[in-house]
Amino acid sequence: MASAKGIEIRAYADEIGSVVRSSCLREVKYPYLLSELDEYRDTILRILNEAIAQEMSAAIAEAQSLGDSLGGVVACCAFGVPLV
């Protein structure tokens, strides 16, 4: 329904366990471009910074090896939302 109205939404992992993606956020200039956020869509954690993605993946693997799990934060950007 949102895409029928021209609204596009992109989500990405912002934190996994103690690994925070905040340094990756600075790599994309404001305002975000839809094309920049589309670059990560096929990655497993959906983030632009490969080094942080590897760090997050390592944290997940370590937790799994201990029979544990991790919490996380998912963030999103919405494009084309009318300003009313």
Secondary structure, DSSP 8 states (H G I E B T S, - for coil): -TGGGT-EEEEEEEEETTEE-HHHHTTS-SS--HHHHHTTTTSSS--S-HHHHHHHHHHHHHHHHTT----EEEEEEEES----
